[in-house]
Amino acid sequence: MRHVISLFAAVWMVSAPLVSAQDLNQRTIAAIKEEGLQRSQVMDLVSWLSDVYGPRVTGSPAIEEARTWVMKRLHEWNLTNVHDERFAFGQGWSLERFHAHMTEPQVMPIIGYPKAWTSSTQGTIEAEVVRVDIRAKQDLDRYRGALRGRIVLPQAVREVRMLEGDLVLRMDDALLAEAQRMLPDSKNLTRQTTSEQGLTDLVMDFYFQEGVVAVLDRGNDLFMVNGAPTGSRLAWPTQRADGGTIFVGRGGSWREHADNVVPSATIAVEHYNRMVRILEKGLPVFAEINIQTQFHGEDERLNGFNIIGEIPGTDLRDEVVILGAHLDSTHAATGATDNASGTAAMMEALRILKIVDAKPRRTIRIVLWGAEEQGLLGSRSYVRRHFGDPSTMDLKPGHETLSAYFNLDNGAGRIRGIWLQDNIEVAAIFEPWVDALNDLEVSTLGLRSPTGTDHLSFDEVGLPGFQFMQDRLEYNSRTHHSNMDFFDRVQREDMMQMAVVAAVFAYNTAMLDDRLPRKTLLGRR
């Protein structure tokens, strides 16, 4: 039957009038929507990445297994030039065992998770818990000789407020209007200063020298505002969904021998607060804890990598459009919304384009990044290798071949538009694309230039790099870098929409007569 249909189609094409390029593009976009919304595979991709292979810490066995699976899928879809590119990373890390209990004055199972790159305890240990208050270097002397063999609580009680406000953030008309006129307010970024980091390192080294057996904290108080003005609902919220949601950071360094640090974990704020309040009453607190971790050294192959695959172009095949997302995740959950969702959506976009036989004029490439969580290491390595060095602005020939890079890394919420990244000239090009996606709730061109994810690596060398504007859902309040980042937080309808929108943007960019306009390139030597 398939051969009969193919023969009929061939006869029809010979006898039918020539189809205009515009009509062909519209038909292809309609096919993209139909395939992506009716026969989506995106949730299966998310499940494999998060349920089976997550957490995908760079340099760990889990991310190497995920690499093998991703490349197999790309080969199965008949993408070309499927390969990985290795780069120097450092040492990987993975968790083998963890449990913690308060044992006195009562038994209480403690919800928690070890910090990344922390070292192991000496098996299961039971020790007295003490509250330590070090705010400056001179405070160290108060505790010399008093901490050996003890578990340290380094922070005060944090108030736990009732759950209210934008814990689940869908962009309404007011927020979309704000995004159209919003410029970043860099004065309101909340970051740890160099001096604060220096004190933290000094204190942790002090704990190690003093023989502390473990450090338990309750996490930081606030997220970073991340470029949105003060008071904006698009900024990181000051409230988190507590109740067992733990936002876990790093306890050691992936660059050096991190096994020479005090074992550390972040625990639920409610459990942390209870122990502090008991101590403030003058009563002793004891806890039992077991942290077992493993470090994975760098070998001669290098243990950071990016994964590449392509749909070859036609008459402009030497020019490239790239879709990307970071494959790696943090360690405390399975990385479903950060960033199996973005990875799966971009993989699904390439699958859709291949299955509908899109025939783009430019080559459409997918690149899945490693070590984004350690500072965009994978995308910066790739850009330096193929496009140019931002520190010198010495550009490579490939710089002239890239039309655009599109990134997904803000959770699993549907795409509502795209941030222009100060590239105002592209607005006139993107506007009709957005209009054609109004049926999928895409509507907005945002003025903000977001940072902190892989499109920035391209922007730093003057290439058009863009981040899609997404509903944040529970990303800020519950799942980002937390122990709750599981498949269950990912919404199917939103994921299908994300993949379709990414595929349409890639296809439209690949079909243009000219590359997308670029911002003025500053700093070129």
C-alpha positions in Angstrom: 0.0 0.0 0.0 2.9 2.4 0.8 4.3 2.0 -2.7 0.9 2.7 -4.3 0.5 5.9 -2.2 4.1 6.9 -3.1 3.4 6.4 -6.9 0.1 8.4 -6.6 2.0 11.2 -4.9 4.7 11.2 -7.6 2.1 11.4 -10.4 0.3 14.3 -8.5 3.5 16.2 -8.1 4.2 16.0 -11.9 0.8 17.1 -12.9 0.2 19.7 -10.1 1.3 23.4 -10.6 4.5 24.3 -8.9 4.1 25.0 -5.2 5.5 28.4 -4.0 8.3 28.4 -1.4 5.8 30.1 1.0 3.2 27.5 0.5 5.8 24.7 1.0 7.0 26.3 4.2 3.4 26.6 5.5 2.7 23.0 4.7 5.9 21.9 6.5 5.0 23.9 9.6 1.5 22.4 9.5 3.1 18.9 9.3 5.5 19.8 12.2 2.5 20.8 14.4 0.5 17.7 13.4 3.4 15.3 14.1 4.5 17.0 17.4 1.0 17.3 18.8 -0.5 14.0 17.7 2.4 11.5 17.8 4.8 13.0 20.3 7.6 10.9 21.9 8.8 13.7 24.1 7.5 12.3 27.4 9.2 9.0 26.8 12.4 10.9 26.2 12.0 12.8 29.4 11.4 9.5 31.3 14.4 7.8 29.9 16.7 10.7 30.7 15.3 11.4 34.2 13.9 8.1 35.5 16.6 5.8 34.0 19.8 7.9 33.8 19.3 10.8 36.2 21.0 12.4 38.0 23.4 13.1 35.2 26.4 14.8 36.9 29.2 15.6 34.5 32.0 13.1 34.8 29.8 10.4 36.4 28.9 7.0 35.1 25.3 8.0 34.8 25.9 10.8 32.3 28.1 8.5 30.2 25.2 6.0 30.1 22.9 8.8 29.1 25.3 9.8 26.3 25.3 6.3 24.9 21.5 6.2 24.9 21.1 9.7 23.4 23.5 9.0 20.5 21.7 5.7 19.8 18.4 7.5 19.5 19.9 10.1 17.2 21.3 7.3 15.0 17.9 5.5 15.0 16.3 8.7 13.7 18.8 8.8 10.9 20.5 12.0 11.9 23.9 12.5 10.3 27.3 13.4 11.8 26.3 12.0 15.2 29.2 12.2 17.6 30.5 13.6 20.8 33.2 16.2 21.4 35.2 15.8 24.6 36.6 18.6 26.8 38.6 18.8 30.0 36.4 18.9 33.0 37.9 17.6 36.2 36.6 14.9 38.5 33.2 13.4 38.5 31.2 12.5 41.6 28.3 10.3 42.5 26.4 9.3 45.6 26.3 5.7 46.8 24.5 5.9 50.2 22.9 8.4 52.5 20.7 8.4 55.6 20.4 10.6 58.6 18.4 10.5 61.9 18.2 12.6 65.0 18.6 10.1 67.7 18.3 12.2 70.9 16.2 13.5 72.5 13.9 11.5 70.2 14.3 9.6 67.0 13.4 11.6 63.9 14.2 10.5 60.3 15.8 13.5 58.6 14.9 14.5 55.1 18.1 15.6 53.4 20.7 15.1 50.6 24.5 15.3 50.6 26.1 18.2 48.9 27.7 17.6 45.5 31.4 16.7 45.6 31.3 16.2 49.3 33.4 13.4 50.9 32.2 10.3 52.8 31.8 9.8 56.5 33.6 7.0 58.2 30.7 4.7 57.8 27.6 5.3 59.9 28.5 7.7 62.7 26.6 9.0 65.7 27.7 12.3 67.2 26.6 15.3 69.3 25.1 18.2 67.3 26.2 21.7 68.0 25.1 25.1 66.7 28.1 27.2 65.5 27.8 30.9 64.7 30.7 32.2 62.6 30.2 35.5 60.9 33.8 36.8 60.6 37.3 35.4 60.8 37.8 36.5 64.4 34.8 34.2 65.4 36.9 31.1 64.7 38.9 31.4 67.9 35.7 30.9 70.0 35.4 27.3 68.7 39.0 26.1 68.6 39.3 22.8 70.3 35.6 22.5 70.9 34.3 20.8 67.7 36.2 17.5 67.3 33.9 14.6 66.7 30.8 16.8 66.5 28.1 17.5 63.8 27.8 21.2 63.1 24.7 23.3 62.4 26.1 26.6 60.9 22.9 28.6 60.4 20.2 30.2 62.6 16.5 29.1 62.4 14.8 30.3 59.2 11.2 31.3 59.3 8.9 28.9 57.3 6.0 30.9 55.9 2.7 29.7 54.7 2.5 28.7 51.0 1.1 31.5 49.0 1.8 33.7 46.0 3.3 32.5 42.7 4.5 29.0 43.6 3.2 27.9 40.2 3.9 30.6 37.7 2.0 30.7 34.4 2.6 33.9 32.4 -0.7 35.9 32.3 -1.4 38.9 30.1 0.2 41.3 32.7 3.4 39.3 32.9 3.6 39.0 29.1 3.2 42.7 28.7 5.9 43.3 31.3 8.2 41.0 29.4 7.7 43.1 26.3 8.9 46.3 28.0 11.2 44.8 30.8 14.8 45.7 30.9 17.2 44.0 33.4 18.0 45.8 36.6 21.5 44.5 37.4 21.6 46.3 40.7 19.2 43.8 42.1 21.1 40.6 41.5 21.6 38.6 44.6 24.9 36.8 44.4 27.5 35.6 46.9 30.3 38.1 47.0 34.0 37.1 46.7 34.6 38.0 50.4 31.6 35.8 51.4 32.8 32.9 49.4 36.3 33.4 50.9 34.8 33.2 54.5 32.8 30.1 53.6 36.0 28.4 52.3 37.9 29.5 55.4 35.3 28.2 57.7 35.0 24.8 56.0 38.7 24.4 56.1 38.6 25.3 59.8 36.0 22.6 60.4 38.2 20.0 58.7 41.2 21.0 60.7 39.2 20.9 63.9 37.9 17.4 63.3 34.2 18.1 62.6 32.6 14.9 61.4 29.7 16.4 59.4 28.0 19.7 58.6 24.3 19.9 58.2 22.7 23.1 56.7 19.2 24.2 55.7 20.2 25.7 52.3 20.4 29.4 51.4 17.6 31.9 52.1 17.0 33.3 48.6 17.3 32.5 44.9 19.1 34.9 42.6 16.9 37.6 41.0 18.6 36.7 37.7 18.3 40.0 35.8 14.6 40.9 36.4 13.7 44.2 38.1 13.0 44.3 41.8 9.3 43.4 42.5 8.9 41.6 39.2 7.0 38.4 39.4 9.5 37.1 36.8 12.3 37.4 39.3 13.3 34.5 41.4 10.8 34.3 44.2 11.8 34.9 47.8 9.5 32.0 48.9 10.2 28.3 48.3 7.9 25.4 48.6 9.3 23.9 51.9 7.8 20.8 53.4 10.6 18.4 52.4 11.7 20.3 49.3 15.5 20.8 49.6 17.6 23.0 47.5 21.0 21.4 47.6 24.3 23.0 46.6 27.9 22.0 46.3 30.1 20.8 49.2 33.4 20.3 47.5 35.3 21.2 44.3 35.2 19.3 41.0 38.5 20.9 40.1 40.6 19.5 42.9 40.8 16.6 45.4 37.4 17.3 47.0 37.7 14.2 49.3 39.6 16.4 51.7 36.5 18.2 53.0 34.1 17.7 55.9 31.1 15.6 54.7 28.1 17.9 54.3 24.4 17.7 53.6 21.5 20.0 53.2 18.4 19.0 55.2 14.8 20.0 55.4 14.4 23.4 57.0 11.7 22.1 59.4 14.0 19.3 60.7 17.0 21.7 60.9 14.9 24.3 62.8 13.7 21.7 65.3 17.2 20.7 66.3 18.3 24.3 66.7 15.3 25.1 68.9 16.1 22.1 71.1 19.7 23.2 71.5 18.6 26.8 72.4 16.7 25.2 75.3 20.0 23.9 76.6 19.2 20.3 75.8 21.7 17.9 74.0 21.0 16.7 70.5 22.6 13.7 68.9 22.3 12.6 65.3 23.3 9.5 63.2 24.5 10.1 59.6 26.0 8.0 56.8 27.3 9.6 53.6 29.1 7.4 51.1 30.2 9.1 47.8 32.5 8.2 45.0 34.9 10.4 42.9 35.6 9.6 39.2 38.9 10.9 38.0 39.6 12.4 34.6 41.1 10.0 32.1 42.9 10.6 28.8 39.6 10.7 26.9 38.5 13.7 28.9 35.3 13.3 30.9 33.3 16.3 29.8 31.4 16.0 26.5 28.9 17.6 24.2 26.7 15.5 21.8 26.1 16.6 18.2 23.7 15.4 15.5 22.5 17.0 12.2 19.8 17.2 9.6 21.8 18.3 6.5 20.7 21.4 4.6 20.2 21.7 0.9 21.4 24.8 -1.1 22.8 26.5 2.1 24.0 23.4 3.8 27.3 25.0 4.9 25.4 27.4 7.1 24.0 26.1 10.4 21.1 26.6 12.8 21.6 25.0 16.2 19.1 23.9 18.8 20.6 23.1 22.2 20.0 22.3 25.9 22.2 21.0 28.6 22.2 17.2 29.2 23.9 17.4 32.6 22.0 17.9 35.8 22.6 18.6 39.5 22.8 15.6 41.8 19.9 15.8 44.3 17.2 14.4 42.1 16.8 13.2 38.5 17.0 16.5 36.7 13.6 16.2 35.0 12.9 19.9 34.7 16.5 20.9 34.8 17.2 19.9 32.1 15.8 16.6 30.8 12.8 18.6 29.7 14.9 21.0 27.5 17.0 18.1 26.2 14.0 16.0 25.4 12.2 18.9 23.7 15.2 19.6 21.4 15.6 16.0 20.6 11.9 15.7 19.8 12.2 18.8 17.6 14.9 17.1 15.5 12.8 13.9 15.4 9.8 15.8 14.1 11.8 17.7 11.5 13.2 14.4 10.2 9.9 12.5 10.2 8.2 15.3 8.2 11.1 15.4 5.7 11.5 19.1 6.3 14.4 19.6 3.8 15.8 22.7 5.4 18.0 25.0 3.3 20.6 25.3 6.2 21.8 22.4 8.2 19.9 22.1 11.5 22.1 20.8 14.3 21.4 19.7 17.8 24.0 20.1 20.5 23.5 18.8 24.0 25.8 20.3 26.5 27.8 18.9 29.3 28.9 20.8 32.5 26.4 23.6 32.2 25.9 23.4 35.9 29.6 24.1 36.5 29.6 27.4 34.5 28.5 26.7 30.9 31.8 24.7 30.4 30.5 22.5 27.5 29.0 25.3 25.4 32.0 27.6 26.0 34.4 24.8 25.0 32.3 24.3 21.8 32.2 28.0 20.9 35.9 28.4 21.4 36.6 25.4 19.3 34.3 26.3 16.4 33.5 30.0 16.5 35.9 32.1 18.5 37.5 33.0 21.8 35.5 35.7 23.7 38.6 36.7 25.8 40.5 37.7 22.6 37.7 38.0 20.1 39.8 36.1 17.7 37.2 34.5 15.5 37.2 31.2 13.5 35.9 30.7 10.0 32.8 28.9 11.5 31.7 32.2 13.0 30.4 33.2 9.6 28.4 30.0 9.1 26.1 30.2 12.1 22.7 31.8 11.6 21.3 31.3 15.1 21.4 29.3 18.3 18.2 28.6 20.2 18.3 27.3 23.8 15.9 25.7 26.3 16.8 25.7 30.0 14.0 27.3 32.1 12.1 24.2 33.2 9.2 22.3 31.6 6.7 25.1 31.1 5.3 26.0 27.6 7.0 28.5 25.5 5.3 31.9 25.5 7.8 33.8 23.3 11.5 34.5 23.0 13.9 36.9 24.6 15.6 39.2 22.0 18.9 39.4 23.9 19.3 43.1 22.8 19.2 42.0 19.1 16.4 44.4 18.2 16.8 43.8 14.4 15.5 40.2 14.7 12.1 41.4 16.1 10.7 42.1 12.6 11.8 38.6 11.6 10.5 36.8 14.6 7.1 38.6 14.8 5.4 36.8 12.0 6.7 33.5 13.3 5.2 34.2 16.7 1.9 35.3 15.1 1.8 31.9 13.3 2.2 30.2 16.7 -0.6 32.1 18.5 -2.7 28.9 18.4 -0.1 27.4 20.7 -0.1 30.4 23.1 3.1 31.9 21.8 2.8 35.7 21.7 5.7 37.7 23.0 9.0 39.1 22.1 10.8 40.0 25.3 13.4 42.8 25.7 15.3 41.1 28.5 18.7 39.6 28.0 18.7 36.6 30.3 22.0 35.1 31.4 23.1 32.0 33.2 22.6 29.4 30.5 24.2 28.2 27.3 22.9 30.8 24.8 25.3 33.2 26.5 28.3 31.4 25.2 27.2 32.3 21.7 26.2 35.8 22.6 29.7 36.4 24.1 31.3 36.1 20.6 28.6 38.2 18.8 26.5 35.3 17.5 22.7 35.4 17.6 21.9 33.3 20.7 18.4 33.1 22.1 16.6 31.7 25.1 12.9 30.9 24.8 10.5 32.6 27.2 8.7 29.9 29.3 6.1 29.5 32.0 8.1 28.8 35.1 5.4 26.5 36.7 7.1 25.2 39.9 10.6 25.6 38.6 11.6 28.5 40.8 9.7 27.5 43.9 10.0 23.7 43.9 12.1 21.9 41.3 15.2 23.9 40.3 18.3 22.3 41.9 16.1 20.5 44.4 15.4 17.0 45.6 11.9 17.2 44.0 13.1 17.5 40.4 11.3 14.3 39.1 9.4 13.3 36.0 6.1 13.8 37.9 6.6 17.6 37.8 6.8 17.6 34.0 3.5 18.5 32.1 2.9 16.6 28.9 0.9 19.3 27.0 3.6 21.9 27.7 6.4 19.6 26.6 4.7 18.8 23.3 4.3 22.5 22.7 7.9 23.2 23.5 9.2 20.8 21.0 6.9 22.0 18.2 7.8 25.7 18.8 11.5 24.9 18.8 11.2 22.9 15.6 9.3 25.8 13.9 11.9 28.4 14.9 14.7 26.2 13.7 13.0 25.4 10.4 12.0 29.1 9.7 15.6 30.2 10.4 17.0 27.5 8.2 14.7 28.6 5.3 15.6 32.3 5.3 17.5 33.8 2.3 19.9 35.5 4.7 21.3 34.7 8.1 19.7 36.3 11.1 21.1 39.8 11.8 23.8 40.1 14.4 24.5 42.7 17.1 27.5 45.0 16.8 30.5 42.9 17.6 32.5 44.7 20.3 36.1 44.1 21.4 37.3 42.5 18.2 41.1 42.8 17.9 
